[in-house]
Amino acid sequence: MPPSSPRDEFDHRLVKALDHPIRVRFLELLAEHDALSPAEALPLLRIPATTLARVTYHVHVLHGFELVEAEEPEMPNGGVPFRATLKGEAALAALGVMPREDEAD
């Protein structure tokens, strides 16, 4: 059996996962912040007519594709912050978005 190429390892479902502006923008926001809940992300998305329910739905889609993971503990208001996974960071890099680097003290 021939060795696998990077193309063989590409998960074509990622194209579908990144085929919505809310999902892409949420990942971009995670490149700027360590973690965000859907409620925290809502005003930062700057996408007209977007509701918290829509943002939450799309974050759960990203979670289903393992591009984000929930952080513990849950926030006092009941929100759950999410952070990008390694797979999510790779997707960001493929989109040309690099995560912010922590500043040295």
C-alpha positions as CSV (number, residue, x, y, z in Angstrom):
1,M,0.0,0.0,0.0
2,P,1.5,3.4,-1.0
3,P,2.3,5.9,1.8
4,S,-0.5,8.4,2.5
5,S,-0.2,11.9,1.2
6,P,-1.3,15.1,3.0
7,R,-4.2,15.1,0.6
8,D,-5.4,11.7,1.8
9,E,-5.4,13.0,5.4
10,F,-7.5,16.1,4.6
11,D,-10.9,16.0,6.2
12,H,-13.2,17.2,3.5
13,R,-15.9,17.8,6.1
14,L,-13.9,20.8,7.3
15,V,-15.0,22.7,4.2
16,K,-18.6,22.4,5.3
17,A,-17.7,23.4,8.9
18,L,-16.0,26.5,7.6
19,D,-18.8,27.3,5.1
20,H,-20.6,29.9,7.3
21,P,-19.5,33.4,8.2
22,I,-20.4,33.0,11.9
23,R,-18.3,29.9,12.3
24,V,-15.3,31.5,10.5
25,R,-15.6,34.7,12.5
26,F,-15.9,32.8,15.8
27,L,-12.7,31.0,15.0
28,E,-11.0,34.3,14.1
29,L,-12.1,35.7,17.4
30,L,-10.5,32.8,19.2
31,A,-7.2,33.7,17.5
32,E,-7.5,37.1,19.3
33,H,-8.8,35.7,22.7
34,D,-7.9,32.7,24.8
35,A,-11.5,31.6,25.1
36,L,-15.0,33.1,24.4
37,S,-18.5,32.1,25.2
38,P,-21.2,32.5,22.5
39,A,-22.6,35.4,24.5
40,E,-19.2,37.1,24.7
41,A,-18.6,36.6,21.0
42,L,-22.0,38.0,19.9
43,P,-21.2,41.7,20.0
44,L,-17.7,41.0,18.6
45,L,-18.9,39.1,15.6
46,R,-20.4,42.3,14.0
47,I,-22.7,40.2,11.8
48,P,-26.1,42.0,11.4
49,A,-29.2,40.2,12.7
50,T,-27.3,37.6,14.5
51,T,-28.9,36.2,17.6
52,L,-27.3,34.4,20.6
53,A,-29.2,31.3,19.6
54,R,-27.6,31.3,16.1
55,V,-24.1,31.9,17.5
56,T,-24.6,29.1,20.0
57,Y,-25.8,26.7,17.2
58,H,-22.7,27.5,15.1
59,V,-20.3,27.1,18.0
60,H,-21.8,23.7,18.6
61,V,-21.3,22.8,14.9
62,L,-17.6,23.8,15.4
63,H,-17.5,21.7,18.5
64,G,-19.0,18.7,16.6
65,F,-16.1,19.0,14.1
66,E,-13.6,19.2,16.9
67,L,-12.5,22.7,16.0
68,V,-13.3,24.1,19.4
69,E,-13.6,22.6,22.9
70,A,-15.5,23.8,26.0
71,E,-13.5,25.1,28.9
72,E,-14.3,24.3,32.5
73,P,-15.8,25.7,34.6
74,E,-19.0,27.1,33.3
75,M,-19.3,30.9,33.7
76,P,-21.5,32.3,36.5
77,N,-24.2,33.4,33.9
78,G,-24.4,29.8,32.6
79,G,-22.4,30.5,29.5
80,V,-19.7,28.1,28.4
81,P,-16.4,29.5,27.1
82,F,-14.8,27.7,24.1
83,R,-11.2,27.7,22.9
84,A,-9.7,26.5,19.6
85,T,-8.4,23.0,19.4
86,L,-5.2,22.1,17.5
87,K,-7.5,21.1,14.6
88,G,-9.2,24.5,14.9
89,E,-5.8,26.3,14.9
90,A,-4.9,24.4,11.8
91,A,-8.1,25.4,10.1
92,L,-7.3,29.1,11.0
93,A,-3.9,28.7,9.6
94,A,-5.4,27.3,6.4
95,L,-7.6,30.4,6.3
96,G,-4.5,32.6,6.7
97,V,-5.3,33.6,10.3
98,M,-2.6,33.2,12.8
99,P,-3.3,33.0,16.6
100,R,-2.1,35.9,18.7
101,E,1.1,35.4,20.5
102,D,1.1,36.0,24.2
103,E,3.1,39.0,25.1
104,A,6.1,38.6,27.3
105,D,5.9,40.3,30.7
